[in-house]
Amino acid sequence: MKRTATLFAALALAGAATAAAAQQEQFVPANFYWVGPYAPGGSGFGGGIIDYMAMLNERDGGINGVKLTWEKCETEYNNARGVECYERSKKKGPTGATVIHPLSTGITYSLIEKATADKIPVISMGYGRTSAADGRVFPYVFPLITTYWSQATVMVKFMGEKSGGMDKLKGKKIVLVYHDSAYGKEPIPVLTDMSKQYGYELTTIAVPHPGNEQQSQWLQIRQIKPDYVILWGWGVMNPTALKAAAKIGYPREKVIGVWWSGAEEDVLPAGTAAKGYISAGFNSPGSDFPVMKDIQKFVYGKGKGEFEDKSRFGSIYHTRGVVAGIVTTEAIRLAQNKYGKGKPITGEQMRWGIENLNIDDKRLKELGAVGLMLPLKVSCLDHEGSGLVKFQQWDGAKWKVITDWMEPDRKLVRTMVEADAAQYAKEKGITPRDCSKEK
Amino acid sequence: MLYREAGQFKSTYGQDQQIFPILQDRVAMSALLLVAFVAVPIFGDQYWLSAIITPFLILSLAALGLNILTGYAGQLSLGTAAFMAVGAFMAYNAMLRIPHIPVLGAFAIGGLSAAAVGFVFGLPSLRIKGLYLAVATLACQFFILWLINRVGWFSNHSSSGVITAQRMVILGYEFVSPASKYLLTLGVVGAMALAAKNLMRSETGRAFMAVRDMDVAAAVVGIPMMRTKLLAFAISSFYCGVAGALYAFCYLGTVEPEAFTLDLSFRVLFMIIIGGVGSILGSFLGAAFITLFPILLNFVSKGLESVLGVEMNHAMVSNTEAIIFGGLIIFFLIVEPNGLARMWQIAKEKLRLWPFPH
């Protein structure tokens, strides 16, 4: 009995202590996943964003004196758990959750309406609902940097270049192997639309969750004998696909992965089967960028940091998480400039911050992230910001960049985004914002 | 002492047949309902209402549906999540395609569609039993999800296969706040649980149990095998279908077919195994255990971290939680193979004698 009482007293004390320190804090939920078949991506990306925030706290004492705080919540890449984590985290900290990174297209879909109602912005960087790029209909959702549809158009362009011109795509066979979820289905409309334009033959093959069994899918591919295979996988599905491709003898140089299939964690388990495999990317890995060195010095140097396995430092998912951290904290900084320096901002103010984000070359240099990411300019009309994609190839030991940054087919993507957003607005009875009236 | 039925006389058949024959049970039940309908929505905060209690109630309903089929009629099924998916997607389509349909009408259509699917996939139960039947229902699980994924009509040709629940309006009142959604769920679940309780006390329910205990004997005494088994499938699927519709409309709001994978079917099956096979109460207890316990564990480990002042490796904590959870399931099944409902029953019997056990 006495022991219980002490425990409760200790709990109460701990609670009081956090409450007292809660004044100058900005709470960013860390709702990612560290267990299950998608853990490599979840822990890598989550580790990056937390490492960056920890570095800002250590080096600068937060943002204008406001400390960044976070709390981990395990979503297991599961929609129901993701919603539970969101509900749990949204009221934490002095101003509630600042912004949510769901790191799952499914969870993003589940949160679009909830977060909009709660006035908490959702950043779905490189995933999520593509048509949310139309900020007039989706004021609180930001598929920043680039979207699946932009990526799909760049992939087709890349395949065209590899074949020796876009007109050479006519009659070519392309197979899309996708994770059977909202995430995997996202590119299908764009790829179908472009197949009409360029005359290639598209076959879509679904791989059920979690994707550790792909024998029949790749046998089907062997029968089709495609010119290219697009791999739209996640987690354990990626190495399994590469191994299956090796087993049927399909050349890995013709397998082109989405950026969630193109990290060290995705190819290393496949061993030699992964050699030659190509994937897209929207950030560059590496631990030599000044910002990464600062993380090394201020976080890992003090015995902290998210990774026990130091070889993951500077990996693709880790740096992608750092990019997410930069985007998040830059938006907080911007919102503080407008709504009061040195004060925690609310979700609504954060929304303004993200929407007016403009990370140019000069700012990138100050951040020490030149090359890590591209300049980013968000606006009310365009919640995507950049859209550029590049390709990299796995040489058996590391990823080698093989193309320059490539432009998506902006016209096509934008037309489809607006059409899809307009349909959503109609279904939901939303009147799109007038961007000329936004300040 | 408090829980004693001495002095409570039953002088009519009506009194003898009521659901809670003991006065204390009636008082406790009324208090529980009062708390659920009044206190919880007033005092519960948004997190508890929308992320914990509402999904718990919805999964209880699904477990109840499976319990009718597996616990009462003895037919093993692994298709629960598929029936829920049918309910969710058909309720969505009913709202979309039938103008001015009331929300509850859409839920009913979802439930009835699931019942129809359950009826069809129940047909093999006439020939096969036990594990073999489970395999047949497993086919249902995969087939239904495949169908919903492949046929665009179900998701109104949404490119990502995701559906977003429409607004819920009953008599001009729109259900938006977590408390109102909770009350709607509670109303539906409460009414359906009461219906299930009464159904199991009726001729139909007794026929179910006769089939479960020995189908040859049941057939000999004149219980129509085909009708009883198919009815069990249809009623069970109806419950699951309504649970699926609630899952989409009152809980997640936006669902993709992936929400209803085999994983969920297994979870519901575990709920009834842990809660108690063949018990209405067991469905609720099991759902509470499976949905709430991992979250509780999570809070405990968070609390421990802040008390001890150390930050533990998150991946390790998450995995340990899963291990503890699995260990507890095994522990409970060894200690009481008939589930939490049976434990509750034993507790009640002991309480009747307390404090003079002899």
Interface residues (C-beta under 8 A of the other chain):
Chain A: L7 A10 L11 A14 T18 W34 V35 A39 S43 K72 C73 E74 N79 A80 V83 E84 Y86 E87 R88 K90 K91 T105 G106 Y109 S110 I112 E113 K114 A117 R129 D180 S181 A182 Y183 K185 E186 I188 P189 A206 H209 E308 D420 E427 K428
Chain B: D45 Q46 Y47 S50 A51 I52 P55 N149 S159 S160 G161 V162 T164 V176 Y251 L252 G253 T254 V255 E256 E258 A259 T261 I295 N298 G303 S306 V307 N313 H314 A315 S318 N319 A322
